Amino acid sequence: MAKAAFNNKKKLFTCKLDLKFKEETMKCCIWIIALFGVETWTLQKVDQKYLENFEGFCWRRMEIS
């Protein structure tokens, strides 16, 4: 769901705005979706790897522009 939300706002995250602004916007819009219900998760290594990969995906897309 978070990747879909990122892709829906792709224009915002890949435009020539300040990287700090894009970072704050990503924290507000995307990480809320990605981490919904995290307090009830049992975080395993596989889950941690998925979250790290998703974060890398977001950073690569934002820095390409």
PDB file of N, H, CA, C and O in Angstrom:
ATOM      1  N   MET A   1       0.822  -1.194   0.000  1.00  0.00           N
ATOM      2  CA  MET A   1       0.000   0.000   0.000  1.00  0.00           C
ATOM      3  C   MET A   1       0.865   1.256   0.000  1.00  0.00           C
ATOM      4  O   MET A   1       0.539   2.242  -0.662  1.00  0.00           O
ATOM      5  N   ALA A   2       1.961   1.217   0.740  1.00  0.00           N
ATOM      6  H   ALA A   2       2.226   0.417   1.278  1.00  0.00           H
ATOM      7  CA  ALA A   2       2.830   2.391   0.801  1.00  0.00           C
ATOM      8  C   ALA A   2       3.504   2.642  -0.544  1.00  0.00           C
ATOM      9  O   ALA A   2       3.681   3.792  -0.946  1.00  0.00           O
ATOM     10  N   LYS A   3       3.879   1.574  -1.237  1.00  0.00           N
ATOM     11  H   LYS A   3       3.736   0.640  -0.911  1.00  0.00           H
ATOM     12  CA  LYS A   3       4.495   1.743  -2.547  1.00  0.00           C
ATOM     13  C   LYS A   3       3.490   2.324  -3.541  1.00  0.00           C
ATOM     14  O   LYS A   3       3.852   3.140  -4.388  1.00  0.00           O
ATOM     15  N   ALA A   4       2.254   1.911  -3.439  1.00  0.00           N
ATOM     16  H   ALA A   4       1.960   1.248  -2.751  1.00  0.00           H
ATOM     17  CA  ALA A   4       1.214   2.471  -4.297  1.00  0.00           C
ATOM     18  C   ALA A   4       1.000   3.953  -3.984  1.00  0.00           C
ATOM     19  O   ALA A   4       0.810   4.757  -4.897  1.00  0.00           O
ATOM     20  N   ALA A   5       1.029   4.312  -2.714  1.00  0.00           N
ATOM     21  H   ALA A   5       1.183   3.659  -1.973  1.00  0.00           H
ATOM     22  CA  ALA A   5       0.887   5.722  -2.333  1.00  0.00           C
ATOM     23  C   ALA A   5       2.067   6.531  -2.845  1.00  0.00           C
ATOM     24  O   ALA A   5       1.888   7.659  -3.302  1.00  0.00           O
ATOM     25  N   PHE A   6       3.269   5.972  -2.776  1.00  0.00           N
ATOM     26  H   PHE A   6       3.414   5.055  -2.404  1.00  0.00           H
ATOM     27  CA  PHE A   6       4.450   6.663  -3.302  1.00  0.00           C
ATOM     28  C   PHE A   6       4.302   6.870  -4.805  1.00  0.00           C
ATOM     29  O   PHE A   6       4.584   7.954  -5.317  1.00  0.00           O
ATOM     30  N   ASN A   7       3.863   5.836  -5.507  1.00  0.00           N
ATOM     31  H   ASN A   7       3.634   4.955  -5.091  1.00  0.00           H
ATOM     32  CA  ASN A   7       3.704   5.946  -6.951  1.00  0.00           C
ATOM     33  C   ASN A   7       2.605   6.933  -7.332  1.00  0.00           C
ATOM     34  O   ASN A   7       2.700   7.587  -8.370  1.00  0.00           O
ATOM     35  N   ASN A   8       1.566   7.051  -6.510  1.00  0.00           N
ATOM     36  H   ASN A   8       1.489   6.519  -5.667  1.00  0.00           H
ATOM     37  CA  ASN A   8       0.510   8.033  -6.779  1.00  0.00           C
ATOM     38  C   ASN A   8       1.026   9.456  -6.665  1.00  0.00           C
ATOM     39  O   ASN A   8       0.554  10.349  -7.368  1.00  0.00           O
ATOM     40  N   LYS A   9       1.987   9.670  -5.791  1.00  0.00           N
ATOM     41  H   LYS A   9       2.371   8.945  -5.220  1.00  0.00           H
ATOM     42  CA  LYS A   9       2.563  11.003  -5.571  1.00  0.00           C
ATOM     43  C   LYS A   9       3.944  11.120  -6.223  1.00  0.00           C
ATOM     44  O   LYS A   9       4.751  11.957  -5.820  1.00  0.00           O
ATOM     45  N   LYS A  10       4.210  10.295  -7.213  1.00  0.00           N
ATOM     46  H   LYS A  10       3.554   9.615  -7.540  1.00  0.00           H
ATOM     47  CA  LYS A  10       5.517  10.224  -7.843  1.00  0.00           C
ATOM     48  C   LYS A  10       5.980  11.575  -8.401  1.00  0.00           C
ATOM     49  O   LYS A  10       7.158  11.916  -8.299  1.00  0.00           O
ATOM     50  N   LYS A  11       5.064  12.336  -8.985  1.00  0.00           N
ATOM     51  H   LYS A  11       4.107  12.059  -9.068  1.00  0.00           H
ATOM     52  CA  LYS A  11       5.436  13.642  -9.536  1.00  0.00           C
ATOM     53  C   LYS A  11       5.997  14.559  -8.452  1.00  0.00           C
ATOM     54  O   LYS A  11       6.966  15.281  -8.687  1.00  0.00           O
ATOM     55  N   LEU A  12       5.398  14.531  -7.280  1.00  0.00           N
ATOM     56  H   LEU A  12       4.611  13.944  -7.089  1.00  0.00           H
ATOM     57  CA  LEU A  12       5.856  15.372  -6.179  1.00  0.00           C
ATOM     58  C   LEU A  12       7.257  14.971  -5.729  1.00  0.00           C
ATOM     59  O   LEU A  12       8.101  15.829  -5.470  1.00  0.00           O
ATOM     60  N   PHE A  13       7.498  13.681  -5.637  1.00  0.00           N
ATOM     61  H   PHE A  13       6.813  12.984  -5.847  1.00  0.00           H
ATOM     62  CA  PHE A  13       8.776  13.204  -5.110  1.00  0.00           C
ATOM     63  C   PHE A  13       9.900  13.221  -6.132  1.00  0.00           C
ATOM     64  O   PHE A  13      11.068  13.125  -5.755  1.00  0.00           O
ATOM     65  N   THR A  14       9.581  13.342  -7.418  1.00  0.00           N
ATOM     66  H   THR A  14       8.632  13.421  -7.724  1.00  0.00           H
ATOM     67  CA  THR A  14      10.631  13.347  -8.433  1.00  0.00           C
ATOM     68  C   THR A  14      10.827  14.722  -9.064  1.00  0.00           C
ATOM     69  O   THR A  14      11.648  14.859  -9.971  1.00  0.00           O
ATOM     70  N   CYS A  15      10.111  15.726  -8.622  1.00  0.00           N
ATOM     71  H   CYS A  15       9.444  15.614  -7.885  1.00  0.00           H
ATOM     72  CA  CYS A  15      10.301  17.068  -9.180  1.00  0.00           C
ATOM     73  C   CYS A  15      11.527  17.728  -8.555  1.00  0.00           C
ATOM     74  O   CYS A  15      12.169  17.150  -7.679  1.00  0.00           O
ATOM     75  N   LYS A  16      11.843  18.915  -8.997  1.00  0.00           N
ATOM     76  H   LYS A  16      11.321  19.385  -9.708  1.00  0.00           H
ATOM     77  CA  LYS A  16      13.074  19.603  -8.587  1.00  0.00           C
ATOM     78  C   LYS A  16      12.901  20.398  -7.295  1.00  0.00           C
ATOM     79  O   LYS A  16      13.430  21.504  -7.185  1.00  0.00           O
ATOM     80  N   LEU A  17      12.194  19.877  -6.347  1.00  0.00           N
ATOM     81  H   LEU A  17      11.764  18.979  -6.437  1.00  0.00           H
ATOM     82  CA  LEU A  17      12.045  20.536  -5.057  1.00  0.00           C
ATOM     83  C   LEU A  17      13.231  20.199  -4.157  1.00  0.00           C
ATOM     84  O   LEU A  17      14.027  19.306  -4.451  1.00  0.00           O
ATOM     85  N   ASP A  18      13.324  20.922  -3.075  1.00  0.00           N
ATOM     86  H   ASP A  18      12.678  21.647  -2.836  1.00  0.00           H
ATOM     87  CA  ASP A  18      14.371  20.696  -2.085  1.00  0.00           C
ATOM     88  C   ASP A  18      14.241  19.287  -1.506  1.00  0.00           C
ATOM     89  O   ASP A  18      13.137  18.834  -1.206  1.00  0.00           O
ATOM     90  N   LEU A  19      15.369  18.599  -1.350  1.00  0.00           N
ATOM     91  H   LEU A  19      16.266  18.967  -1.594  1.00  0.00           H
ATOM     92  CA  LEU A  19      15.366  17.232  -0.830  1.00  0.00           C
ATOM     93  C   LEU A  19      14.801  17.171   0.589  1.00  0.00           C
ATOM     94  O   LEU A  19      14.131  16.201   0.944  1.00  0.00           O
ATOM     95  N   LYS A  20      15.062  18.187   1.398  1.00  0.00           N
ATOM     96  H   LYS A  20      15.606  18.975   1.111  1.00  0.00           H
ATOM     97  CA  LYS A  20      14.540  18.228   2.770  1.00  0.00           C
ATOM     98  C   LYS A  20      13.007  18.265   2.760  1.00  0.00           C
ATOM     99  O   LYS A  20      12.361  17.595   3.566  1.00  0.00           O
ATOM    100  N   PHE A  21      12.434  19.048   1.846  1.00  0.00           N
ATOM    101  H   PHE A  21      12.959  19.592   1.191  1.00  0.00           H
ATOM    102  CA  PHE A  21      10.973  19.120   1.727  1.00  0.00           C
ATOM    103  C   PHE A  21      10.403  17.758   1.312  1.00  0.00           C
ATOM    104  O   PHE A  21       9.393  17.309   1.852  1.00  0.00           O
ATOM    105  N   LYS A  22      11.060  17.111   0.351  1.00  0.00           N
ATOM    106  H   LYS A  22      11.881  17.475  -0.089  1.00  0.00           H
ATOM    107  CA  LYS A  22      10.584  15.797  -0.095  1.00  0.00           C
ATOM    108  C   LYS A  22      10.683  14.769   1.035  1.00  0.00           C
ATOM    109  O   LYS A  22       9.816  13.906   1.176  1.00  0.00           O
ATOM    110  N   GLU A  23      11.744  14.869   1.836  1.00  0.00           N
ATOM    111  H   GLU A  23      12.448  15.570   1.722  1.00  0.00           H
ATOM    112  CA  GLU A  23      11.908  13.957   2.965  1.00  0.00           C
ATOM    113  C   GLU A  23      10.788  14.129   3.980  1.00  0.00           C
ATOM    114  O   GLU A  23      10.210  13.145   4.443  1.00  0.00           O
ATOM    115  N   GLU A  24      10.480  15.366   4.328  1.00  0.00           N
ATOM    116  H   GLU A  24      10.949  16.165   3.952  1.00  0.00           H
ATOM    117  CA  GLU A  24       9.409  15.636   5.294  1.00  0.00           C
ATOM    118  C   GLU A  24       8.054  15.188   4.751  1.00  0.00           C
ATOM    119  O   GLU A  24       7.238  14.639   5.492  1.00  0.00           O
ATOM    120  N   THR A  25       7.814  15.418   3.478  1.00  0.00           N
ATOM    121  H   THR A  25       8.477  15.864   2.876  1.00  0.00           H
ATOM    122  CA  THR A  25       6.553  14.998   2.859  1.00  0.00           C
ATOM    123  C   THR A  25       6.442  13.484   2.851  1.00  0.00           C
ATOM    124  O   THR A  25       5.363  12.939   3.082  1.00  0.00           O
ATOM    125  N   MET A  26       7.546  12.802   2.589  1.00  0.00           N
ATOM    126  H   MET A  26       8.423  13.245   2.402  1.00  0.00           H
ATOM    127  CA  MET A  26       7.526  11.340   2.592  1.00  0.00           C
ATOM    128  C   MET A  26       7.225  10.808   3.988  1.00  0.00           C
ATOM    129  O   MET A  26       6.489   9.832   4.137  1.00  0.00           O
ATOM    130  N   LYS A  27       7.791  11.448   5.013  1.00  0.00           N
ATOM    131  H   LYS A  27       8.389  12.241   4.892  1.00  0.00           H
ATOM    132  CA  LYS A  27       7.510  11.026   6.391  1.00  0.00           C
ATOM    133  C   LYS A  27       6.032  11.188   6.721  1.00  0.00           C
ATOM    134  O   LYS A  27       5.448  10.343   7.400  1.00  0.00           O
ATOM    135  N   CYS A  28       5.431  12.267   6.245  1.00  0.00           N
ATOM    136  H   CYS A  28       5.906  12.953   5.694  1.00  0.00           H
ATOM    137  CA  CYS A  28       4.030  12.546   6.553  1.00  0.00           C
ATOM    138  C   CYS A  28       3.066  11.669   5.757  1.00  0.00           C
ATOM    139  O   CYS A  28       2.063  11.204   6.298  1.00  0.00           O
ATOM    140  N   CYS A  29       3.356  11.445   4.497  1.00  0.00           N
ATOM    141  H   CYS A  29       4.171  11.823   4.057  1.00  0.00           H
ATOM    142  CA  CYS A  29       2.397  10.764   3.621  1.00  0.00           C
ATOM    143  C   CYS A  29       2.649   9.274   3.445  1.00  0.00           C
ATOM    144  O   CYS A  29       1.705   8.484   3.438  1.00  0.00           O
ATOM    145  N   ILE A  30       3.891   8.886   3.304  1.00  0.00           N
ATOM    146  H   ILE A  30       4.659   9.527   3.309  1.00  0.00           H
ATOM    147  CA  ILE A  30       4.204   7.514   2.925  1.00  0.00           C
ATOM    148  C   ILE A  30       4.496   6.626   4.127  1.00  0.00           C
ATOM    149  O   ILE A  30       3.964   5.520   4.217  1.00  0.00           O
ATOM    150  N   TRP A  31       5.335   7.092   5.057  1.00  0.00           N
ATOM    151  H   TRP A  31       5.768   7.991   4.985  1.00  0.00           H
ATOM    152  CA  TRP A  31       5.704   6.241   6.189  1.00  0.00           C
ATOM    153  C   TRP A  31       4.538   5.984   7.126  1.00  0.00           C
ATOM    154  O   TRP A  31       4.516   4.964   7.815  1.00  0.00           O
ATOM    155  N   ILE A  32       3.579   6.879   7.164  1.00  0.00           N
ATOM    156  H   ILE A  32       3.597   7.708   6.605  1.00  0.00           H
ATOM    157  CA  ILE A  32       2.379   6.625   7.969  1.00  0.00           C
ATOM    158  C   ILE A  32       1.655   5.388   7.453  1.00  0.00           C
ATOM    159  O   ILE A  32       1.181   4.564   8.235  1.00  0.00           O
ATOM    160  N   ILE A  33       1.574   5.263   6.131  1.00  0.00           N
ATOM    161  H   ILE A  33       1.959   5.932   5.496  1.00  0.00           H
ATOM    162  CA  ILE A  33       0.923   4.103   5.520  1.00  0.00           C
ATOM    163  C   ILE A  33       1.779   2.853   5.713  1.00  0.00           C
ATOM    164  O   ILE A  33       1.263   1.786   6.047  1.00  0.00           O
ATOM    165  N   ALA A  34       3.093   2.990   5.499  1.00  0.00           N
ATOM    166  H   ALA A  34       3.512   3.856   5.227  1.00  0.00           H
ATOM    167  CA  ALA A  34       3.989   1.829   5.582  1.00  0.00           C
ATOM    168  C   ALA A  34       4.037   1.247   6.989  1.00  0.00           C
ATOM    169  O   ALA A  34       4.141   0.032   7.159  1.00  0.00           O
ATOM    170  N   LEU A  35       3.960   2.108   7.996  1.00  0.00           N
ATOM    171  H   LEU A  35       3.874   3.095   7.858  1.00  0.00           H
ATOM    172  CA  LEU A  35       4.120   1.649   9.372  1.00  0.00           C
ATOM    173  C   LEU A  35       2.800   1.567  10.143  1.00  0.00           C
ATOM    174  O   LEU A  35       2.809   1.501  11.372  1.00  0.00           O
ATOM    175  N   PHE A  36       1.685   1.569   9.445  1.00  0.00           N
ATOM    176  H   PHE A  36       1.678   1.622   8.447  1.00  0.00           H
ATOM    177  CA  PHE A  36       0.388   1.488  10.103  1.00  0.00           C
ATOM    178  C   PHE A  36       0.289   0.205  10.921  1.00  0.00           C
ATOM    179  O   PHE A  36       0.497  -0.887  10.391  1.00  0.00           O
ATOM    180  N   GLY A  37      -0.017   0.325  12.167  1.00  0.00           N
ATOM    181  H   GLY A  37      -0.187   1.212  12.597  1.00  0.00           H
ATOM    182  CA  GLY A  37      -0.174  -0.830  13.047  1.00  0.00           C
ATOM    183  C   GLY A  37       1.132  -1.443  13.506  1.00  0.00           C
ATOM    184  O   GLY A  37       1.138  -2.573  13.993  1.00  0.00           O
ATOM    185  N   VAL A  38       2.245  -0.727  13.366  1.00  0.00           N
ATOM    186  H   VAL A  38       2.240   0.191  12.971  1.00  0.00           H
ATOM    187  CA  VAL A  38       3.553  -1.301  13.682  1.00  0.00           C
ATOM    188  C   VAL A  38       3.674  -1.718  15.145  1.00  0.00           C
ATOM    189  O   VAL A  38       4.445  -2.622  15.468  1.00  0.00           O
ATOM    190  N   GLU A  39       2.932  -1.075  16.020  1.00  0.00           N
ATOM    191  H   GLU A  39       2.306  -0.341  15.758  1.00  0.00           H
ATOM    192  CA  GLU A  39       3.045  -1.437  17.433  1.00  0.00           C
ATOM    193  C   GLU A  39       2.495  -2.834  17.718  1.00  0.00           C
ATOM    194  O   GLU A  39       2.747  -3.387  18.789  1.00  0.00           O
ATOM    195  N   THR A  40       1.756  -3.405  16.786  1.00  0.00           N
ATOM    196  H   THR A  40       1.552  -2.956  15.916  1.00  0.00           H
ATOM    197  CA  THR A  40       1.225  -4.755  16.979  1.00  0.00           C
ATOM    198  C   THR A  40       2.024  -5.813  16.215  1.00  0.00           C
ATOM    199  O   THR A  40       1.730  -7.003  16.319  1.00  0.00           O
ATOM    200  N   TRP A  41       3.028  -5.389  15.453  1.00  0.00           N
ATOM    201  H   TRP A  41       3.267  -4.422  15.368  1.00  0.00           H
ATOM    202  CA  TRP A  41       3.823  -6.334  14.669  1.00  0.00           C
ATOM    203  C   TRP A  41       4.836  -7.053  15.543  1.00  0.00           C
ATOM    204  O   TRP A  41       5.314  -6.519  16.543  1.00  0.00           O
ATOM    205  N   THR A  42       5.148  -8.272  15.142  1.00  0.00           N
ATOM    206  H   THR A  42       4.759  -8.706  14.329  1.00  0.00           H
ATOM    207  CA  THR A  42       6.320  -8.953  15.643  1.00  0.00           C
ATOM    208  C   THR A  42       7.338  -8.824  14.523  1.00  0.00           C
ATOM    209  O   THR A  42       7.267  -9.547  13.529  1.00  0.00           O
ATOM    210  N   LEU A  43       8.274  -7.918  14.679  1.00  0.00           N
ATOM    211  H   LEU A  43       8.332  -7.331  15.486  1.00  0.00           H
ATOM    212  CA  LEU A  43       9.200  -7.602  13.600  1.00  0.00           C
ATOM    213  C   LEU A  43      10.267  -8.682  13.486  1.00  0.00           C
ATOM    214  O   LEU A  43      11.061  -8.900  14.401  1.00  0.00           O
ATOM    215  N   GLN A  44      10.263  -9.342  12.354  1.00  0.00           N
ATOM    216  H   GLN A  44       9.618  -9.165  11.611  1.00  0.00           H
ATOM    217  CA  GLN A  44      11.253 -10.375  12.079  1.00  0.00           C
ATOM    218  C   GLN A  44      12.279  -9.813  11.096  1.00  0.00           C
ATOM    219  O   GLN A  44      12.083  -8.736  10.532  1.00  0.00           O
ATOM    220  N   LYS A  45      13.355 -10.538  10.900  1.00  0.00           N
ATOM    221  H   LYS A  45      13.514 -11.412  11.358  1.00  0.00           H
ATOM    222  CA  LYS A  45      14.412 -10.074   9.991  1.00  0.00           C
ATOM    223  C   LYS A  45      13.885  -9.864   8.578  1.00  0.00           C
ATOM    224  O   LYS A  45      14.295  -8.921   7.902  1.00  0.00           O
ATOM    225  N   VAL A  46      12.996 -10.715   8.129  1.00  0.00           N
ATOM    226  H   VAL A  46      12.662 -11.481   8.678  1.00  0.00           H
ATOM    227  CA  VAL A  46      12.423 -10.584   6.783  1.00  0.00           C
ATOM    228  C   VAL A  46      11.636  -9.283   6.673  1.00  0.00           C
ATOM    229  O   VAL A  46      11.762  -8.556   5.687  1.00  0.00           O
ATOM    230  N   ASP A  47      10.827  -8.993   7.682  1.00  0.00           N
ATOM    231  H   ASP A  47      10.725  -9.583   8.483  1.00  0.00           H
ATOM    232  CA  ASP A  47      10.049  -7.760   7.685  1.00  0.00           C
ATOM    233  C   ASP A  47      10.955  -6.535   7.708  1.00  0.00           C
ATOM    234  O   ASP A  47      10.693  -5.547   7.021  1.00  0.00           O
ATOM    235  N   GLN A  48      12.010  -6.604   8.492  1.00  0.00           N
ATOM    236  H   GLN A  48      12.223  -7.406   9.049  1.00  0.00           H
ATOM    237  CA  GLN A  48      12.957  -5.494   8.580  1.00  0.00           C
ATOM    238  C   GLN A  48      13.622  -5.270   7.219  1.00  0.00           C
ATOM    239  O   GLN A  48      13.828  -4.127   6.810  1.00  0.00           O
ATOM    240  N   LYS A  49      13.952  -6.340   6.530  1.00  0.00           N
ATOM    241  H   LYS A  49      13.784  -7.268   6.862  1.00  0.00           H
ATOM    242  CA  LYS A  49      14.575  -6.245   5.210  1.00  0.00           C
ATOM    243  C   LYS A  49      13.617  -5.601   4.211  1.00  0.00           C
ATOM    244  O   LYS A  49      14.034  -4.781   3.393  1.00  0.00           O
ATOM    245  N   TYR A  50      12.323  -5.970   4.271  1.00  0.00           N
ATOM    246  H   TYR A  50      11.984  -6.636   4.935  1.00  0.00           H
ATOM    247  CA  TYR A  50      11.329  -5.363   3.380  1.00  0.00           C
ATOM    248  C   TYR A  50      11.234  -3.860   3.613  1.00  0.00           C
ATOM    249  O   TYR A  50      11.175  -3.086   2.657  1.00  0.00           O
ATOM    250  N   LEU A  51      11.218  -3.443   4.873  1.00  0.00           N
ATOM    251  H   LEU A  51      11.265  -4.072   5.649  1.00  0.00           H
ATOM    252  CA  LEU A  51      11.136  -2.017   5.180  1.00  0.00           C
ATOM    253  C   LEU A  51      12.389  -1.273   4.709  1.00  0.00           C
ATOM    254  O   LEU A  51      12.292  -0.166   4.179  1.00  0.00           O
ATOM    255  N   GLU A  52      13.561  -1.878   4.902  1.00  0.00           N
ATOM    256  H   GLU A  52      13.640  -2.777   5.332  1.00  0.00           H
ATOM    257  CA  GLU A  52      14.797  -1.249   4.435  1.00  0.00           C
ATOM    258  C   GLU A  52      14.828  -1.143   2.916  1.00  0.00           C
ATOM    259  O   GLU A  52      15.268  -0.129   2.374  1.00  0.00           O
ATOM    260  N   ASN A  53      14.368  -2.174   2.232  1.00  0.00           N
ATOM    261  H   ASN A  53      14.011  -2.998   2.672  1.00  0.00           H
ATOM    262  CA  ASN A  53      14.315  -2.140   0.769  1.00  0.00           C
ATOM    263  C   ASN A  53      13.349  -1.071   0.281  1.00  0.00           C
ATOM    264  O   ASN A  53      13.638  -0.364  -0.685  1.00  0.00           O
ATOM    265  N   PHE A  54      12.207  -0.951   0.941  1.00  0.00           N
ATOM    266  H   PHE A  54      11.972  -1.525   1.725  1.00  0.00           H
ATOM    267  CA  PHE A  54      11.242   0.072   0.550  1.00  0.00           C
ATOM    268  C   PHE A  54      11.804   1.469   0.762  1.00  0.00           C
ATOM    269  O   PHE A  54      11.607   2.355  -0.069  1.00  0.00           O
ATOM    270  N   GLU A  55      12.503   1.667   1.872  1.00  0.00           N
ATOM    271  H   GLU A  55      12.663   0.947   2.548  1.00  0.00           H
ATOM    272  CA  GLU A  55      13.113   2.967   2.136  1.00  0.00           C
ATOM    273  C   GLU A  55      14.152   3.297   1.064  1.00  0.00           C
ATOM    274  O   GLU A  55      14.214   4.430   0.587  1.00  0.00           O
ATOM    275  N   GLY A  56      14.956   2.322   0.691  1.00  0.00           N
ATOM    276  H   GLY A  56      14.905   1.402   1.079  1.00  0.00           H
ATOM    277  CA  GLY A  56      15.936   2.522  -0.377  1.00  0.00           C
ATOM    278  C   GLY A  56      15.275   2.844  -1.697  1.00  0.00           C
ATOM    279  O   GLY A  56      15.747   3.705  -2.438  1.00  0.00           O
ATOM    280  N   PHE A  57      14.176   2.154  -1.999  1.00  0.00           N
ATOM    281  H   PHE A  57      13.793   1.454  -1.397  1.00  0.00           H
ATOM    282  CA  PHE A  57      13.407   2.422  -3.213  1.00  0.00           C
ATOM    283  C   PHE A  57      12.948   3.876  -3.243  1.00  0.00           C
ATOM    284  O   PHE A  57      13.076   4.551  -4.265  1.00  0.00           O
ATOM    285  N   CYS A  58      12.418   4.351  -2.136  1.00  0.00           N
ATOM    286  H   CYS A  58      12.314   3.803  -1.306  1.00  0.00           H
ATOM    287  CA  CYS A  58      11.923   5.736  -2.062  1.00  0.00           C
ATOM    288  C   CYS A  58      13.059   6.731  -2.247  1.00  0.00           C
ATOM    289  O   CYS A  58      12.922   7.688  -3.009  1.00  0.00           O
ATOM    290  N   TRP A  59      14.182   6.519  -1.558  1.00  0.00           N
ATOM    291  H   TRP A  59      14.293   5.742  -0.939  1.00  0.00           H
ATOM    292  CA  TRP A  59      15.320   7.438  -1.661  1.00  0.00           C
ATOM    293  C   TRP A  59      15.883   7.473  -3.079  1.00  0.00           C
ATOM    294  O   TRP A  59      16.210   8.545  -3.589  1.00  0.00           O
ATOM    295  N   ARG A  60      15.998   6.308  -3.720  1.00  0.00           N
ATOM    296  H   ARG A  60      15.733   5.437  -3.306  1.00  0.00           H
ATOM    297  CA  ARG A  60      16.517   6.292  -5.090  1.00  0.00           C
ATOM    298  C   ARG A  60      15.617   7.069  -6.023  1.00  0.00           C
ATOM    299  O   ARG A  60      16.106   7.815  -6.872  1.00  0.00           O
ATOM    300  N   ARG A  61      14.311   6.910  -5.885  1.00  0.00           N
ATOM    301  H   ARG A  61      13.914   6.304  -5.195  1.00  0.00           H
ATOM    302  CA  ARG A  61      13.368   7.635  -6.757  1.00  0.00           C
ATOM    303  C   ARG A  61      13.427   9.139  -6.518  1.00  0.00           C
ATOM    304  O   ARG A  61      13.326   9.928  -7.458  1.00  0.00           O
ATOM    305  N   MET A  62      13.592   9.532  -5.258  1.00  0.00           N
ATOM    306  H   MET A  62      13.674   8.891  -4.495  1.00  0.00           H
ATOM    307  CA  MET A  62      13.623  10.969  -4.952  1.00  0.00           C
ATOM    308  C   MET A  62      14.921  11.612  -5.445  1.00  0.00           C
ATOM    309  O   MET A  62      14.909  12.768  -5.866  1.00  0.00           O
ATOM    310  N   GLU A  63      16.024  10.891  -5.399  1.00  0.00           N
ATOM    311  H   GLU A  63      16.033   9.952  -5.056  1.00  0.00           H
ATOM    312  CA  GLU A  63      17.314  11.496  -5.737  1.00  0.00           C
ATOM    313  C   GLU A  63      17.628  11.424  -7.231  1.00  0.00           C
ATOM    314  O   GLU A  63      18.581  12.059  -7.682  1.00  0.00           O
ATOM    315  N   ILE A  64      16.860  10.677  -7.998  1.00  0.00           N
ATOM    316  H   ILE A  64      16.086  10.162  -7.631  1.00  0.00           H
ATOM    317  CA  ILE A  64      17.093  10.579  -9.439  1.00  0.00           C
ATOM    318  C   ILE A  64      16.837  11.942 -10.108  1.00  0.00           C
ATOM    319  O   ILE A  64      17.543  12.321 -11.043  1.00  0.00           O
ATOM    320  N   SER A  65      15.846  12.656  -9.631  1.00  0.00           N
ATOM    321  H   SER A  65      15.272  12.348  -8.872  1.00  0.00           H
ATOM    322  CA  SER A  65      15.485  13.925 -10.279  1.00  0.00           C
ATOM    323  C   SER A  65      16.513  14.993 -10.048  1.00  0.00           C
ATOM    324  O   SER A  65      16.354  16.116 -10.527  1.00  0.00           O
TER     325      SER A  65
END
